[in-house]
Amino acid sequence: MKCLIQFAKDDQGQDLIEYALMAGFVAVAAGALMPSVSSSISKVFSKIQSLLANAAG
C-alpha cells in the first residue's frame, strides 16, 4: 500500500510532458498563423509518428 501511495505522489517526468505539450501548442499555433509553415510541421509530426510506430514494434 505504501508503494502505491509513493507512486501516486511521484511527479518525476512531469516537466517533460509539459514541455512536449507546449511544443505541440506552439507548432499548432505557428501552423495556424503561417500556412506556409504548416506543411513543414506536418512532415515533422509524420516523421515522429513513424519513428514511434517503428520503436513500438
C-alpha positions, 0 to 999 in steps of 0.5 A, a space after each residue: 500500500 505504501 508503494 502505491 501511495 509513493 507512486 501516486 505522489 511521484 511527479 518525476 517526468 512531469 516537466 517533460 510532458 509539459 514541455 512536449 505539450 507546449 511544443 505541440 501548442 506552439 507548432 499548432 499555433 505557428 501552423 495556424 498563423 503561417 500556412 506556409 509553415 504548416 506543411 513543414 510541421 506536418 512532415 515533422 509530426 509524420 516523421 515522429 509518428 513513424 519513428 514511434 510506430 517503428 520503436 513500438 514494434 
